[in-house]
Amino acid sequence: MKTILTVLSVFLCLALNAQNKDEQAIRNTLAQQTVEWNKGNIDAFMKGYWNNDSLMFVGKSGVTYGYKRTLENYKKNYPDAANMGRLTFNILKVQPIAADTYFVLGKWALARQVGDVSGHYTLLFKKINGKWLIVVDHSS
């Protein structure tokens, strides 16, 4: 019985360690996106997203599919530093829902010369080729 408990404890520790590493990688991706946004670099900001036609972005204008269209929309809606402002993310929840999938809930805010805006986001991160990427973004 003691051997079984020891083995279970080891597996639990390994699983929690892997989960912590995955969560930290996701938090690092969001932190890097914040840095790139605040430098005015939308192309680098987009590296947190899945570069695929199946990427889904849901915003106030509805659903957009595809990395390229999402990038184009960001550049159209945030054409300069005054519109981009300074981004902050407040992560409220990072929760695994499968071994390769995490759900993230948070708040975003832009402090801008043209007027501050803020809202909430839900993200679906998926581990693709060893990297955690946003495959679904619902921002409001």
Secondary structure, 3 states (H helix, E strand, C coil): CHHHHHHHHHHHHHHHHHHHHHHHHHHHHHHHHHHHHHCCCHHHHHHHECCCCCCEEEECCEEEECHHHHHHHHHHHCCCHHHHCEEEEEEEEEEEEECCEEEEEEEEEEECCCCCEEEEEEEEEEEECCEEEEEEEEEC
